[in-house]
Amino acid sequence: MPGTFVQLLLRGLLAGLIAGLLAGAVAFVAGEPHIESAIALEEAAGAAPSLGAAEHSHDAEGAAGHSHGDDATVNRSGQKAGLFLATALTGLAVGALFATVLHFARRRTNLSAPVLALTGAVLGWLAIGAVPFLKYPANPPAVGDPDTIDQRTWLWAATVVLGLIAVAVAVIVAKALANNEFRTVRLVAPALAFLIVVSLGYLVLPTIDEVGEDFPATLLWDFRVSSFAVQIALWATLGSAFAFLTERASRPVRVVA
């Protein structure tokens, strides 16, 4: 993979920005309708108790209001616009980390630059996207106890660490078996090592299920599928854009006589 660290970093920032904007578009098209539906359910559930509680004070009625609507500190229109800003900033941060990792990885592999970029994106998605999501999938509004948000945040961070460890173990096993005469061993052993580490981590980490019995299963499924699609869009675009930019920078310069 040619280029200095600064060149790789700039390449990663550009690829990350493109990936973040595309992920934002996927989130807006595929995820926002489900968020709107979940907010409507949450508002309906919050308004129902206040209908038969005329004796409640004005402060109590104000506390029963919902913060996702137009009267919130940031209304829904502002939240939708901020979605693209958030995904763009996330893409920039992930792109910078991605380029940094590839800068060190290129010294320890014989893979071509585009293949290394695509492989790195797949491994990054597995570690940071798939492993945490499969243990603690994303939940829409109206799902989750506010009192456990800190616990759930730390557990999600723990699954990210678990994913990174599992990927590192798989890479170590792959390099150790690189000269094995059996292709099956070279392919299956790293995958098996990855699955063993993840499975052990899943057994140690506690299970959290705060979805109410009355919450629509279809809405929950659709929201989680859209969240998973956003992750795939981010990492697939990041790897593809970085690979393209790297290949474009590597092509020979044509001198016109």
Salt bridges, closest charged atoms under 4 A:
GLU32 OE1 - ARG76 NH2 2.43
GLU36 OE2 - ARG76 NH2 3.31
GLU36 OE2 - LYS80 NZ 3.21
GLU42 OE1 - HIS66 NE2 3.46
GLU42 OE1 - HIS68 NE2 3.75
GLU210 OE1 - ARG152 NE 3.45
